[in-house]
Amino acid sequence: MPSKQNIKNHRQELAALLKIYKDDMLYSGGDDHLDHKLHIFYDFCHEARVPPTQEGWAEAFSTMLIGDARNFYCDNISGRGFSFDTMVKLTRQNYEIDERHLQILSKWYSIS
């Protein structure tokens, strides 16, 4: 779990990260693809100077979430001391399931 001192030291970076994000760039868990939203997250973290470490990304993870995914984070991840990789894994396990992949593919084929 990130120490209070580290969170205090990264407050400016986290505030900068929040300012960069727009709602359509956040991961909702709905039709969003987590890997795509993680690429955006890494780019924005770099831009906001969030330390490119497991701890830095763990502190910032909730900034990339909205809606149901944010609720899932609050109910199942927040405050439990999980590593960034574990946060991503839990989020992926909750949303990136085979049934959802089939729904997205079906939607994609109906559009094209």
Biopython code that builds the backbone (N, CA, C, O; Angstrom):
import numpy as np
from Bio.PDB.StructureBuilder import StructureBuilder

atoms = [
    (1, "MET", "N", (0.851, -1.176, 0.000)),
    (1, "MET", "CA", (0.000, 0.000, 0.000)),
    (1, "MET", "C", (0.898, 1.241, 0.000)),
    (1, "MET", "O", (1.887, 1.283, 0.733)),
    (2, "PRO", "N", (0.567, 2.254, -0.814)),
    (2, "PRO", "CA", (1.380, 3.459, -0.832)),
    (2, "PRO", "C", (1.389, 4.137, 0.531)),
    (2, "PRO", "O", (0.369, 4.204, 1.216)),
    (3, "SER", "N", (2.552, 4.634, 0.907)),
    (3, "SER", "CA", (2.646, 5.320, 2.192)),
    (3, "SER", "C", (1.997, 6.690, 2.095)),
    (3, "SER", "O", (1.891, 7.263, 1.011)),
    (4, "LYS", "N", (1.561, 7.215, 3.247)),
    (4, "LYS", "CA", (0.937, 8.546, 3.263)),
    (4, "LYS", "C", (1.921, 9.602, 2.782)),
    (4, "LYS", "O", (1.527, 10.572, 2.134)),
    (5, "GLN", "N", (3.200, 9.418, 3.095)),
    (5, "GLN", "CA", (4.214, 10.380, 2.667)),
    (5, "GLN", "C", (4.305, 10.413, 1.138)),
    (5, "GLN", "O", (4.383, 11.489, 0.547)),
    (6, "ASN", "N", (4.296, 9.245, 0.500)),
    (6, "ASN", "CA", (4.377, 9.205, -0.955)),
    (6, "ASN", "C", (3.152, 9.829, -1.601)),
    (6, "ASN", "O", (3.272, 10.552, -2.590)),
    (7, "ILE", "N", (1.978, 9.557, -1.052)),
    (7, "ILE", "CA", (0.759, 10.162, -1.589)),
    (7, "ILE", "C", (0.841, 11.675, -1.454)),
    (7, "ILE", "O", (0.479, 12.401, -2.380)),
    (8, "LYS", "N", (1.310, 12.149, -0.319)),
    (8, "LYS", "CA", (1.458, 13.584, -0.103)),
    (8, "LYS", "C", (2.439, 14.165, -1.119)),
    (8, "LYS", "O", (2.205, 15.245, -1.662)),
    (9, "ASN", "N", (3.530, 13.455, -1.376)),
    (9, "ASN", "CA", (4.532, 13.929, -2.321)),
    (9, "ASN", "C", (4.025, 13.932, -3.759)),
    (9, "ASN", "O", (4.527, 14.698, -4.582)),
    (10, "HIS", "N", (3.054, 13.106, -4.076)),
    (10, "HIS", "CA", (2.557, 12.995, -5.442)),
    (10, "HIS", "C", (1.225, 13.704, -5.655)),
    (10, "HIS", "O", (0.588, 13.520, -6.692)),
    (11, "ARG", "N", (0.805, 14.497, -4.705)),
    (11, "ARG", "CA", (-0.478, 15.189, -4.820)),
    (11, "ARG", "C", (-0.557, 16.059, -6.073)),
    (11, "ARG", "O", (-1.575, 16.066, -6.765)),
    (12, "GLN", "N", (0.507, 16.785, -6.360)),
    (12, "GLN", "CA", (0.510, 17.662, -7.536)),
    (12, "GLN", "C", (0.387, 16.856, -8.826)),
    (12, "GLN", "O", (-0.338, 17.242, -9.743)),
    (13, "GLU", "N", (1.098, 15.740, -8.888)),
    (13, "GLU", "CA", (1.044, 14.903, -10.079)),
    (13, "GLU", "C", (-0.357, 14.318, -10.274)),
    (13, "GLU", "O", (-0.871, 14.278, -11.392)),
    (14, "LEU", "N", (-0.965, 13.867, -9.179)),
    (14, "LEU", "CA", (-2.313, 13.300, -9.272)),
    (14, "LEU", "C", (-3.330, 14.369, -9.667)),
    (14, "LEU", "O", (-4.252, 14.094, -10.435)),
    (15, "ALA", "N", (-3.169, 15.576, -9.152)),
    (15, "ALA", "CA", (-4.059, 16.681, -9.532)),
    (15, "ALA", "C", (-3.891, 17.006, -11.014)),
    (15, "ALA", "O", (-4.872, 17.259, -11.714)),
    (16, "ALA", "N", (-2.654, 16.999, -11.487)),
    (16, "ALA", "CA", (-2.400, 17.249, -12.908)),
    (16, "ALA", "C", (-3.025, 16.159, -13.769)),
    (16, "ALA", "O", (-3.579, 16.441, -14.831)),
    (17, "LEU", "N", (-2.936, 14.921, -13.312)),
    (17, "LEU", "CA", (-3.525, 13.801, -14.042)),
    (17, "LEU", "C", (-5.040, 13.962, -14.157)),
    (17, "LEU", "O", (-5.610, 13.726, -15.222)),
    (18, "LEU", "N", (-5.683, 14.358, -13.080)),
    (18, "LEU", "CA", (-7.137, 14.567, -13.097)),
    (18, "LEU", "C", (-7.541, 15.632, -14.109)),
    (18, "LEU", "O", (-8.583, 15.514, -14.754)),
    (19, "LYS", "N", (-6.724, 16.670, -14.249)),
    (19, "LYS", "CA", (-7.041, 17.757, -15.174)),
    (19, "LYS", "C", (-6.923, 17.321, -16.633)),
    (19, "LYS", "O", (-7.611, 17.860, -17.500)),
    (20, "ILE", "N", (-6.059, 16.354, -16.903)),
    (20, "ILE", "CA", (-5.834, 15.900, -18.276)),
    (20, "ILE", "C", (-7.009, 15.076, -18.797)),
    (20, "ILE", "O", (-7.390, 15.191, -19.962)),
    (21, "TYR", "N", (-7.575, 14.252, -17.932)),
    (21, "TYR", "CA", (-8.615, 13.305, -18.342)),
    (21, "TYR", "C", (-9.924, 13.989, -18.716)),
    (21, "TYR", "O", (-10.345, 14.955, -18.080)),
    (22, "LYS", "N", (-10.561, 13.462, -19.769)),
    (22, "LYS", "CA", (-11.933, 13.801, -20.148)),
    (22, "LYS", "C", (-12.751, 12.525, -19.973)),
    (22, "LYS", "O", (-12.199, 11.428, -20.055)),
    (23, "ASP", "N", (-14.048, 12.645, -19.735)),
    (23, "ASP", "CA", (-14.891, 11.484, -19.434)),
    (23, "ASP", "C", (-14.794, 10.365, -20.468)),
    (23, "ASP", "O", (-14.802, 9.189, -20.105)),
    (24, "ASP", "N", (-14.702, 10.716, -21.758)),
    (24, "ASP", "CA", (-14.671, 9.670, -22.786)),
    (24, "ASP", "C", (-13.355, 8.898, -22.810)),
    (24, "ASP", "O", (-13.241, 7.885, -23.500)),
    (25, "MET", "N", (-12.379, 9.366, -22.072)),
    (25, "MET", "CA", (-11.089, 8.687, -21.992)),
    (25, "MET", "C", (-11.002, 7.748, -20.790)),
    (25, "MET", "O", (-10.039, 6.993, -20.655)),
    (26, "LEU", "N", (-12.001, 7.797, -19.927)),
    (26, "LEU", "CA", (-12.009, 6.988, -18.709)),
    (26, "LEU", "C", (-12.554, 5.591, -18.987)),
    (26, "LEU", "O", (-13.323, 5.391, -19.928)),
    (27, "TYR", "N", (-12.154, 4.640, -18.172)),
    (27, "TYR", "CA", (-12.626, 3.254, -18.302)),
    (27, "TYR", "C", (-13.884, 3.076, -17.478)),
    (27, "TYR", "O", (-13.889, 3.311, -16.270)),
    (28, "SER", "N", (-14.965, 2.655, -18.150)),
    (28, "SER", "CA", (-16.250, 2.487, -17.469)),
    (28, "SER", "C", (-16.584, 1.027, -17.190)),
    (28, "SER", "O", (-17.472, 0.720, -16.395)),
    (29, "GLY", "N", (-15.861, 0.132, -17.857)),
    (29, "GLY", "CA", (-16.174, -1.280, -17.721)),
    (29, "GLY", "C", (-17.244, -1.730, -18.685)),
    (29, "GLY", "O", (-17.432, -2.932, -18.873)),
    (30, "GLY", "N", (-17.951, -0.802, -19.302)),
    (30, "GLY", "CA", (-19.018, -1.140, -20.239)),
    (30, "GLY", "C", (-18.455, -1.675, -21.538)),
    (30, "GLY", "O", (-17.942, -2.793, -21.585)),
    (31, "ASP", "N", (-18.550, -0.881, -22.591)),
    (31, "ASP", "CA", (-18.031, -1.294, -23.894)),
    (31, "ASP", "C", (-16.554, -0.949, -24.061)),
    (31, "ASP", "O", (-15.980, -1.194, -25.122)),
    (32, "ASP", "N", (-15.944, -0.394, -23.044)),
    (32, "ASP", "CA", (-14.538, -0.004, -23.121)),
    (32, "ASP", "C", (-13.629, -1.227, -23.117)),
    (32, "ASP", "O", (-13.973, -2.283, -22.586)),
    (33, "HIS", "N", (-12.471, -1.054, -23.719)),
    (33, "HIS", "CA", (-11.450, -2.098, -23.708)),
    (33, "HIS", "C", (-10.347, -1.649, -22.748)),
    (33, "HIS", "O", (-9.752, -0.586, -22.931)),
    (34, "LEU", "N", (-10.082, -2.452, -21.742)),
    (34, "LEU", "CA", (-9.157, -2.063, -20.677)),
    (34, "LEU", "C", (-7.755, -1.778, -21.204)),
    (34, "LEU", "O", (-7.133, -0.804, -20.778)),
    (35, "ASP", "N", (-7.241, -2.595, -22.112)),
    (35, "ASP", "CA", (-5.880, -2.367, -22.611)),
    (35, "ASP", "C", (-5.757, -1.009, -23.292)),
    (35, "ASP", "O", (-4.754, -0.315, -23.124)),
    (36, "HIS", "N", (-6.771, -0.631, -24.056)),
    (36, "HIS", "CA", (-6.757, 0.679, -24.716)),
    (36, "HIS", "C", (-6.734, 1.806, -23.677)),
    (36, "HIS", "O", (-5.967, 2.759, -23.806)),
    (37, "LYS", "N", (-7.568, 1.689, -22.661)),
    (37, "LYS", "CA", (-7.632, 2.722, -21.623)),
    (37, "LYS", "C", (-6.351, 2.745, -20.789)),
    (37, "LYS", "O", (-5.970, 3.800, -20.282)),
    (38, "LEU", "N", (-5.681, 1.601, -20.638)),
    (38, "LEU", "CA", (-4.401, 1.576, -19.920)),
    (38, "LEU", "C", (-3.318, 2.307, -20.706)),
    (38, "LEU", "O", (-2.472, 2.977, -20.114)),
    (39, "HIS", "N", (-3.334, 2.187, -22.033)),
    (39, "HIS", "CA", (-2.363, 2.936, -22.841)),
    (39, "HIS", "C", (-2.548, 4.436, -22.632)),
    (39, "HIS", "O", (-1.574, 5.174, -22.482)),
    (40, "ILE", "N", (-3.789, 4.876, -22.622)),
    (40, "ILE", "CA", (-4.087, 6.286, -22.351)),
    (40, "ILE", "C", (-3.589, 6.655, -20.961)),
    (40, "ILE", "O", (-2.961, 7.699, -20.780)),
    (41, "PHE", "N", (-3.866, 5.805, -19.986)),
    (41, "PHE", "CA", (-3.444, 6.028, -18.600)),
    (41, "PHE", "C", (-1.926, 6.205, -18.505)),
    (41, "PHE", "O", (-1.454, 7.152, -17.875)),
    (42, "TYR", "N", (-1.165, 5.310, -19.120)),
    (42, "TYR", "CA", (0.300, 5.406, -19.061)),
    (42, "TYR", "C", (0.793, 6.702, -19.708)),
    (42, "TYR", "O", (1.686, 7.363, -19.179)),
    (43, "ASP", "N", (0.209, 7.059, -20.852)),
    (43, "ASP", "CA", (0.602, 8.304, -21.519)),
    (43, "ASP", "C", (0.309, 9.515, -20.642)),
    (43, "ASP", "O", (1.147, 10.405, -20.500)),
    (44, "PHE", "N", (-0.884, 9.542, -20.056)),
    (44, "PHE", "CA", (-1.263, 10.666, -19.213)),
    (44, "PHE", "C", (-0.435, 10.712, -17.932)),
    (44, "PHE", "O", (-0.078, 11.792, -17.462)),
    (45, "CYS", "N", (-0.131, 9.555, -17.370)),
    (45, "CYS", "CA", (0.728, 9.521, -16.174)),
    (45, "CYS", "C", (2.091, 10.118, -16.492)),
    (45, "CYS", "O", (2.652, 10.873, -15.698)),
    (46, "HIS", "N", (2.615, 9.772, -17.660)),
    (46, "HIS", "CA", (3.910, 10.328, -18.075)),
    (46, "HIS", "C", (3.813, 11.851, -18.211)),
    (46, "HIS", "O", (4.682, 12.584, -17.740)),
    (47, "GLU", "N", (2.757, 12.305, -18.853)),
    (47, "GLU", "CA", (2.552, 13.744, -19.047)),
    (47, "GLU", "C", (2.410, 14.481, -17.713)),
    (47, "GLU", "O", (2.903, 15.598, -17.561)),
    (48, "ALA", "N", (1.732, 13.850, -16.747)),
    (48, "ALA", "CA", (1.504, 14.475, -15.436)),
    (48, "ALA", "C", (2.665, 14.236, -14.466)),
    (48, "ALA", "O", (2.644, 14.722, -13.335)),
    (49, "ARG", "N", (3.667, 13.491, -14.912)),
    (49, "ARG", "CA", (4.859, 13.183, -14.107)),
    (49, "ARG", "C", (4.566, 12.291, -12.900)),
    (49, "ARG", "O", (5.236, 12.379, -11.871)),
    (50, "VAL", "N", (3.560, 11.435, -13.042)),
    (50, "VAL", "CA", (3.316, 10.410, -12.025)),
    (50, "VAL", "C", (4.477, 9.429, -12.136)),
    (50, "VAL", "O", (4.805, 9.002, -13.243)),
    (51, "PRO", "N", (5.108, 9.059, -11.025)),
    (51, "PRO", "CA", (6.249, 8.141, -11.098)),
    (51, "PRO", "C", (5.880, 6.848, -11.838)),
    (51, "PRO", "O", (4.867, 6.223, -11.525)),
    (52, "PRO", "N", (6.703, 6.446, -12.823)),
    (52, "PRO", "CA", (6.408, 5.248, -13.611)),
    (52, "PRO", "C", (6.778, 3.969, -12.865)),
    (52, "PRO", "O", (7.610, 3.179, -13.312)),
    (53, "THR", "N", (6.138, 3.795, -11.726)),
    (53, "THR", "CA", (6.393, 2.642, -10.864)),
    (53, "THR", "C", (5.064, 2.001, -10.501)),
    (53, "THR", "O", (4.006, 2.609, -10.661)),
    (54, "GLN", "N", (5.125, 0.773, -10.013)),
    (54, "GLN", "CA", (3.914, 0.098, -9.543)),
    (54, "GLN", "C", (3.200, 0.956, -8.497)),
    (54, "GLN", "O", (1.976, 1.081, -8.518)),
    (55, "GLU", "N", (3.963, 1.539, -7.594)),
    (55, "GLU", "CA", (3.367, 2.358, -6.534)),
    (55, "GLU", "C", (2.729, 3.624, -7.096)),
    (55, "GLU", "O", (1.617, 3.985, -6.710)),
    (56, "GLY", "N", (3.427, 4.296, -8.001)),
    (56, "GLY", "CA", (2.884, 5.514, -8.605)),
    (56, "GLY", "C", (1.600, 5.243, -9.367)),
    (56, "GLY", "O", (0.619, 5.975, -9.237)),
    (57, "TRP", "N", (1.616, 4.180, -10.166)),
    (57, "TRP", "CA", (0.417, 3.831, -10.936)),
    (57, "TRP", "C", (-0.721, 3.379, -10.030)),
    (57, "TRP", "O", (-1.886, 3.663, -10.308)),
    (58, "ALA", "N", (-0.392, 2.675, -8.946)),
    (58, "ALA", "CA", (-1.442, 2.237, -8.007)),
    (58, "ALA", "C", (-2.130, 3.439, -7.376)),
    (58, "ALA", "O", (-3.349, 3.445, -7.201)),
    (59, "GLU", "N", (-1.340, 4.461, -7.033)),
    (59, "GLU", "CA", (-1.921, 5.677, -6.452)),
    (59, "GLU", "C", (-2.859, 6.356, -7.439)),
    (59, "GLU", "O", (-3.866, 6.941, -7.039)),
    (60, "ALA", "N", (-2.537, 6.281, -8.715)),
    (60, "ALA", "CA", (-3.278, 7.010, -9.739)),
    (60, "ALA", "C", (-4.386, 6.187, -10.396)),
    (60, "ALA", "O", (-5.194, 6.741, -11.141)),
    (61, "PHE", "N", (-4.444, 4.897, -10.141)),
    (61, "PHE", "CA", (-5.345, 3.997, -10.872)),
    (61, "PHE", "C", (-6.794, 4.478, -10.893)),
    (61, "PHE", "O", (-7.440, 4.435, -11.940)),
    (62, "SER", "N", (-7.303, 4.925, -9.777)),
    (62, "SER", "CA", (-8.723, 5.309, -9.713)),
    (62, "SER", "C", (-9.052, 6.498, -10.612)),
    (62, "SER", "O", (-10.217, 6.706, -10.949)),
    (63, "THR", "N", (-8.039, 7.287, -11.008)),
    (63, "THR", "CA", (-8.309, 8.446, -11.859)),
    (63, "THR", "C", (-8.753, 8.040, -13.257)),
    (63, "THR", "O", (-9.348, 8.848, -13.968)),
    (64, "MET", "N", (-8.475, 6.802, -13.666)),
    (64, "MET", "CA", (-8.844, 6.363, -15.016)),
    (64, "MET", "C", (-10.217, 5.694, -15.061)),
    (64, "MET", "O", (-10.627, 5.189, -16.105)),
    (65, "LEU", "N", (-10.928, 5.690, -13.928)),
    (65, "LEU", "CA", (-12.188, 4.951, -13.822)),
    (65, "LEU", "C", (-13.394, 5.882, -13.712)),
    (65, "LEU", "O", (-13.302, 6.988, -13.179)),
    (66, "ILE", "N", (-14.523, 5.405, -14.228)),
    (66, "ILE", "CA", (-15.777, 6.144, -14.147)),
    (66, "ILE", "C", (-16.924, 5.133, -14.061)),
    (66, "ILE", "O", (-16.774, 3.982, -14.469)),
    (67, "GLY", "N", (-18.048, 5.562, -13.539)),
    (67, "GLY", "CA", (-19.259, 4.740, -13.530)),
    (67, "GLY", "C", (-19.115, 3.436, -12.776)),
    (67, "GLY", "O", (-18.626, 3.404, -11.647)),
    (68, "ASP", "N", (-19.550, 2.353, -13.421)),
    (68, "ASP", "CA", (-19.542, 1.037, -12.790)),
    (68, "ASP", "C", (-18.128, 0.601, -12.404)),
    (68, "ASP", "O", (-17.931, -0.010, -11.354)),
    (69, "ALA", "N", (-17.148, 0.913, -13.246)),
    (69, "ALA", "CA", (-15.765, 0.527, -12.936)),
    (69, "ALA", "C", (-15.268, 1.263, -11.689)),
    (69, "ALA", "O", (-14.533, 0.692, -10.884)),
    (70, "ARG", "N", (-15.661, 2.509, -11.530)),
    (70, "ARG", "CA", (-15.277, 3.273, -10.333)),
    (70, "ARG", "C", (-15.939, 2.664, -9.098)),
    (70, "ARG", "O", (-15.307, 2.542, -8.048)),
    (71, "ASN", "N", (-17.203, 2.285, -9.222)),
    (71, "ASN", "CA", (-17.901, 1.635, -8.111)),
    (71, "ASN", "C", (-17.245, 0.309, -7.749)),
    (71, "ASN", "O", (-17.079, -0.004, -6.570)),
    (72, "PHE", "N", (-16.869, -0.473, -8.765)),
    (72, "PHE", "CA", (-16.178, -1.738, -8.521)),
    (72, "PHE", "C", (-14.874, -1.489, -7.762)),
    (72, "PHE", "O", (-14.550, -2.208, -6.817)),
    (73, "TYR", "N", (-14.136, -0.469, -8.182)),
    (73, "TYR", "CA", (-12.885, -0.110, -7.516)),
    (73, "TYR", "C", (-13.143, 0.235, -6.044)),
    (73, "TYR", "O", (-12.452, -0.268, -5.158)),
    (74, "CYS", "N", (-14.119, 1.077, -5.791)),
    (74, "CYS", "CA", (-14.420, 1.502, -4.414)),
    (74, "CYS", "C", (-14.845, 0.324, -3.538)),
    (74, "CYS", "O", (-14.463, 0.247, -2.370)),
    (75, "ASP", "N", (-15.629, -0.586, -4.096)),
    (75, "ASP", "CA", (-16.154, -1.714, -3.321)),
    (75, "ASP", "C", (-15.163, -2.856, -3.140)),
    (75, "ASP", "O", (-15.228, -3.573, -2.142)),
    (76, "ASN", "N", (-14.245, -3.038, -4.092)),
    (76, "ASN", "CA", (-13.428, -4.249, -4.092)),
    (76, "ASN", "C", (-11.919, -4.050, -4.079)),
    (76, "ASN", "O", (-11.178, -4.998, -3.818)),
    (77, "ILE", "N", (-11.451, -2.843, -4.354)),
    (77, "ILE", "CA", (-10.010, -2.635, -4.498)),
    (77, "ILE", "C", (-9.475, -1.572, -3.548)),
    (77, "ILE", "O", (-8.450, -1.779, -2.899)),
    (78, "SER", "N", (-10.152, -0.455, -3.464)),
    (78, "SER", "CA", (-9.670, 0.694, -2.692)),
    (78, "SER", "C", (-9.359, 0.338, -1.240)),
    (78, "SER", "O", (-10.140, -0.331, -0.563)),
    (79, "GLY", "N", (-8.206, 0.801, -0.785)),
    (79, "GLY", "CA", (-7.826, 0.650, 0.619)),
    (79, "GLY", "C", (-7.384, -0.740, 1.033)),
    (79, "GLY", "O", (-7.216, -1.004, 2.223)),
    (80, "ARG", "N", (-7.192, -1.631, 0.077)),
    (80, "ARG", "CA", (-6.833, -3.011, 0.420)),
    (80, "ARG", "C", (-5.359, -3.320, 0.201)),
    (80, "ARG", "O", (-4.926, -4.455, 0.400)),
    (81, "GLY", "N", (-4.593, -2.329, -0.201)),
    (81, "GLY", "CA", (-3.150, -2.511, -0.338)),
    (81, "GLY", "C", (-2.712, -3.332, -1.534)),
    (81, "GLY", "O", (-1.601, -3.861, -1.544)),
    (82, "PHE", "N", (-3.566, -3.449, -2.545)),
    (82, "PHE", "CA", (-3.210, -4.221, -3.730)),
    (82, "PHE", "C", (-2.146, -3.503, -4.556)),
    (82, "PHE", "O", (-2.092, -2.274, -4.585)),
    (83, "SER", "N", (-1.314, -4.275, -5.218)),
    (83, "SER", "CA", (-0.358, -3.714, -6.172)),
    (83, "SER", "C", (-1.128, -3.248, -7.413)),
    (83, "SER", "O", (-2.284, -3.619, -7.617)),
    (84, "PHE", "N", (-0.476, -2.442, -8.219)),
    (84, "PHE", "CA", (-1.099, -1.973, -9.454)),
    (84, "PHE", "C", (-1.480, -3.153, -10.345)),
    (84, "PHE", "O", (-2.586, -3.195, -10.883)),
    (85, "ASP", "N", (-0.568, -4.110, -10.500)),
    (85, "ASP", "CA", (-0.859, -5.277, -11.341)),
    (85, "ASP", "C", (-2.087, -6.033, -10.846)),
    (85, "ASP", "O", (-2.894, -6.505, -11.647)),
    (86, "THR", "N", (-2.229, -6.146, -9.541)),
    (86, "THR", "CA", (-3.393, -6.835, -8.972)),
    (86, "THR", "C", (-4.663, -6.031, -9.218)),
    (86, "THR", "O", (-5.710, -6.610, -9.505)),
    (87, "MET", "N", (-4.588, -4.707, -9.110)),
    (87, "MET", "CA", (-5.749, -3.860, -9.396)),
    (87, "MET", "C", (-6.228, -4.066, -10.832)),
    (87, "MET", "O", (-7.424, -4.205, -11.089)),
    (88, "VAL", "N", (-5.279, -4.082, -11.755)),
    (88, "VAL", "CA", (-5.620, -4.282, -13.166)),
    (88, "VAL", "C", (-6.198, -5.683, -13.367)),
    (88, "VAL", "O", (-7.195, -5.851, -14.069)),
    (89, "LYS", "N", (-5.575, -6.679, -12.755)),
    (89, "LYS", "CA", (-6.040, -8.066, -12.890)),
    (89, "LYS", "C", (-7.475, -8.220, -12.384)),
    (89, "LYS", "O", (-8.305, -8.840, -13.049)),
    (90, "LEU", "N", (-7.766, -7.661, -11.212)),
    (90, "LEU", "CA", (-9.115, -7.757, -10.646)),
    (90, "LEU", "C", (-10.142, -7.045, -11.525)),
    (90, "LEU", "O", (-11.248, -7.541, -11.737)),
    (91, "THR", "N", (-9.760, -5.884, -12.027)),
    (91, "THR", "CA", (-10.653, -5.131, -12.909)),
    (91, "THR", "C", (-10.899, -5.917, -14.192)),
    (91, "THR", "O", (-12.034, -6.021, -14.657)),
    (92, "ARG", "N", (-9.838, -6.463, -14.754)),
    (92, "ARG", "CA", (-9.958, -7.256, -15.982)),
    (92, "ARG", "C", (-10.846, -8.485, -15.757)),
    (92, "ARG", "O", (-11.707, -8.793, -16.581)),
    (93, "GLN", "N", (-10.633, -9.178, -14.643)),
    (93, "GLN", "CA", (-11.433, -10.369, -14.345)),
    (93, "GLN", "C", (-12.912, -10.031, -14.192)),
    (93, "GLN", "O", (-13.774, -10.848, -14.513)),
    (94, "ASN", "N", (-13.201, -8.844, -13.707)),
    (94, "ASN", "CA", (-14.593, -8.456, -13.514)),
    (94, "ASN", "C", (-15.283, -8.053, -14.822)),
    (94, "ASN", "O", (-16.482, -8.279, -14.985)),
    (95, "TYR", "N", (-14.530, -7.457, -15.750)),
    (95, "TYR", "CA", (-15.152, -6.900, -16.951)),
    (95, "TYR", "C", (-14.775, -7.583, -18.257)),
    (95, "TYR", "O", (-15.599, -7.664, -19.168)),
    (96, "GLU", "N", (-13.570, -8.066, -18.363)),
    (96, "GLU", "CA", (-13.097, -8.618, -19.632)),
    (96, "GLU", "C", (-13.373, -10.118, -19.685)),
    (96, "GLU", "O", (-12.447, -10.928, -19.720)),
    (97, "ILE", "N", (-14.630, -10.471, -19.691)),
    (97, "ILE", "CA", (-15.030, -11.877, -19.705)),
    (97, "ILE", "C", (-15.441, -12.275, -21.128)),
    (97, "ILE", "O", (-15.767, -11.416, -21.948)),
    (98, "ASP", "N", (-15.422, -13.571, -21.412)),
    (98, "ASP", "CA", (-15.711, -14.058, -22.765)),
    (98, "ASP", "C", (-17.056, -13.574, -23.288)),
    (98, "ASP", "O", (-17.155, -13.185, -24.452)),
    (99, "GLU", "N", (-18.088, -13.590, -22.459)),
    (99, "GLU", "CA", (-19.417, -13.152, -22.886)),
    (99, "GLU", "C", (-19.378, -11.699, -23.349)),
    (99, "GLU", "O", (-20.009, -11.345, -24.345)),
    (100, "ARG", "N", (-18.653, -10.877, -22.642)),
    (100, "ARG", "CA", (-18.539, -9.467, -22.998)),
    (100, "ARG", "C", (-17.778, -9.305, -24.312)),
    (100, "ARG", "O", (-18.145, -8.479, -25.148)),
    (101, "HIS", "N", (-16.721, -10.091, -24.490)),
    (101, "HIS", "CA", (-15.970, -10.043, -25.748)),
    (101, "HIS", "C", (-16.876, -10.392, -26.927)),
    (101, "HIS", "O", (-16.800, -9.757, -27.979)),
    (102, "LEU", "N", (-17.724, -11.391, -26.756)),
    (102, "LEU", "CA", (-18.647, -11.776, -27.824)),
    (102, "LEU", "C", (-19.642, -10.660, -28.125)),
    (102, "LEU", "O", (-19.976, -10.430, -29.287)),
    (103, "GLN", "N", (-20.118, -9.966, -27.093)),
    (103, "GLN", "CA", (-21.039, -8.844, -27.293)),
    (103, "GLN", "C", (-20.363, -7.724, -28.075)),
    (103, "GLN", "O", (-20.964, -7.141, -28.977)),
    (104, "ILE", "N", (-19.124, -7.428, -27.731)),
    (104, "ILE", "CA", (-18.389, -6.362, -28.419)),
    (104, "ILE", "C", (-18.147, -6.744, -29.877)),
    (104, "ILE", "O", (-18.332, -5.920, -30.772)),
    (105, "LEU", "N", (-17.731, -7.997, -30.120)),
    (105, "LEU", "CA", (-17.520, -8.457, -31.492)),
    (105, "LEU", "C", (-18.811, -8.401, -32.297)),
    (105, "LEU", "O", (-18.812, -7.976, -33.453)),
    (106, "SER", "N", (-19.891, -8.823, -31.694)),
    (106, "SER", "CA", (-21.186, -8.803, -32.358)),
    (106, "SER", "C", (-21.579, -7.374, -32.726)),
    (106, "SER", "O", (-22.063, -7.116, -33.828)),
    (107, "LYS", "N", (-21.366, -6.462, -31.802)),
    (107, "LYS", "CA", (-21.671, -5.050, -32.047)),
    (107, "LYS", "C", (-20.786, -4.521, -33.176)),
    (107, "LYS", "O", (-21.259, -3.795, -34.051)),
    (108, "TRP", "N", (-19.513, -4.881, -33.155)),
    (108, "TRP", "CA", (-18.562, -4.435, -34.167)),
    (108, "TRP", "C", (-18.979, -4.932, -35.555)),
    (108, "TRP", "O", (-18.970, -4.170, -36.521)),
    (109, "TYR", "N", (-19.343, -6.213, -35.646)),
    (109, "TYR", "CA", (-19.739, -6.774, -36.937)),
    (109, "TYR", "C", (-21.028, -6.146, -37.454)),
    (109, "TYR", "O", (-21.201, -6.011, -38.665)),
    (110, "SER", "N", (-21.923, -5.766, -36.571)),
    (110, "SER", "CA", (-23.173, -5.144, -37.010)),
    (110, "SER", "C", (-22.943, -3.731, -37.541)),
    (110, "SER", "O", (-23.732, -3.226, -38.340)),
    (111, "ILE", "N", (-21.867, -3.099, -37.097)),
    (111, "ILE", "CA", (-21.538, -1.742, -37.552)),
    (111, "ILE", "C", (-20.832, -1.786, -38.902)),
    (111, "ILE", "O", (-21.072, -0.942, -39.766)),
    (112, "SER", "N", (-19.950, -2.787, -39.078)),
    (112, "SER", "CA", (-19.143, -2.825, -40.306)),
    (112, "SER", "C", (-19.780, -3.566, -41.436)),
    (112, "SER", "O", (-19.198, -3.665, -42.516)),
]
sb = StructureBuilder()
sb.init_structure("model")
sb.init_model(0)
sb.init_chain("A")
sb.init_seg("    ")
for serial, (resi, resn, name, xyz) in enumerate(atoms, 1):
    if name == "N":
        sb.init_residue(resn, " ", resi, " ")
    sb.init_atom(name, np.array(xyz, "f"), 0.0, 1.0, " ", f" {name:<3s}", serial, name[0])
structure = sb.get_structure()
